[in-house]
Amino acid sequence: FGSILREKLFENSNVELEDEIRGIVESALEIYFPRVIPQEIRINSEEDRNLIQFYLSYSISQTNISDELLINVEQ
């Protein structure tokens, strides 16, 4: 995920970019981590700081495991 998100730092921040990132993450989860069920995905970007903040809350299917992840990607 990191390399794809880093590439997006240089694009103008807008709703379409956030939707694109969300789609990339959802697709990658389906392909590489099919047992991870996303509960919430939030993308916040700060164009003036070249920062994308990525939040994911998720559960693991067929388990009682749930957790959340917060990643700050900046250049």
Number of C-alpha atoms within 10 A of each C-alpha: 10 9 8 11 19 16 10 18 20 12 11 13 18 11 12 10 16 18 13 12 21 17 13 14 19 17 13 13 16 13 10 9 12 13 15 17 16 18 12 10 18 14 18 15 21 13 14 7 10 17 20 23 15 20 16 17 16 18 16 15 12 7 8 7 10 14 11 13 10 13 12 14 17 14 10
